Structures are given as C-alpha cells and as structure tokens.
Amino acid sequence: MEALSTGVPVLASNAGGIPEIIKDGYNGLLFENNKESLLSKLKFILHDNDYYSNLKINSLKSFDNHFTSARLARDYFKLHKRKYQ
C-alpha cells in the first residue's frame, strides 16, 4: 500500500491476498511464482514507458479509492454499524 500511495506500481507474486490489492495490468503487475515470469514482467515495464506511466497513475487512484484514512474509517464505521444494530 505504501508503494501505491506514492504512485509506484507494484510488481508482486500472484499468491495469497496480493491479487485483492494489485490488479494485474492496472496498478501493477503480478507474476507467477517463478523467475521466468518475474523477468518477463520486469522487461515489459522497463521497455514501455507509456504503460509504466499509466500504471503509476492507476496506483495513485487505487490508493485514493481504497486505502485513505477517510475511506478506511468510513468502511469501519459501516461494518460496526451493521454488526451492532
């Protein structure tokens, strides 16, 4: 989330809960758990500046839409309200 908040696209393994936050091709790139997949994704973003720029913009959008303190507080309040009403 720290990377997204600064507009840095994330390159991450397609495992666990990571794909819930990183959307492949939108705010970062996901690779399979092998070095060939990682290398392929690295080469891709290193050679396409326009694509990388779009990933950067979308990284900031993702953070602003899902992870700001205001958004988290609002979601927590909704959850609390549902549980205790």
N, C-alpha and C positions, 0 to 999 in steps of 0.2 A: 504494500500500500504506500510505503514511503516513496518508492520509485514513481508510482502513478501520480502522487501528489506534486511531484516536481516535473512531470512531463517526460519521464524516462520510460520508454517502452520496456516491458519485461520479457525476457527470454527464459522460459521455465519448462520444467518437465511436465508432461501431460499425466500427472499422477495425483492421487489424493484429492483434496479440495481445491487445488490450484485452478482447474478449469472453471470453477464457480466464479472466480475473480478475473482471471485473464482469459479474454476471448480471442482465440487464435485468429490473427489477421486484423483484429480491431484495435486492441490496446496493447498488444504484444504478440509473441509467437510461442507456441507450445511445440515441444519436440518429444518424440518417443524416447524411451529410456535406453538410448544407445548413442555412441559417438558420431555415427554417420548422420543421424537425424539432426543432432545438435550442430554439426558442421554445416550441413545443408542450410539450416535456418540462419546461421551466422553469415554465411556467404550471401544469402538472399538479401538481408538487410544492409549489409555493407556495400552492395552494388546498386542499390535502388534508393537514391536519396529522397525522391518524392514519396515513395512508400513509407520510408522511415519518418518523414515529416508528418504524414497522416497518422502513423502510429503514435507519435508524440502528442498531437492534438487530441486524439481519442483517449490517450492515457489521462490527460487532464480532465476531459469530460467525464470519464469513468469515475475518477476520484470525486469530482464535484457532485455527480449524480448519486453516488452510493456511500461515500465514506467521510463526508464532512461531519464535524461535531454536531452541527444542527440537524443533519439528516439522521445520525445515529440516535440523538436524543429524541427526536420525533418518533422514530421506529420503536425505541424502547418504551416510550410513553404509550403508544398504541398497544404494544404487547402487554404491558402492565394493566392497562385499562380493560382489555379483553379477559385477562386472567382473573381480575378481582371484581368484576361487575356481574 
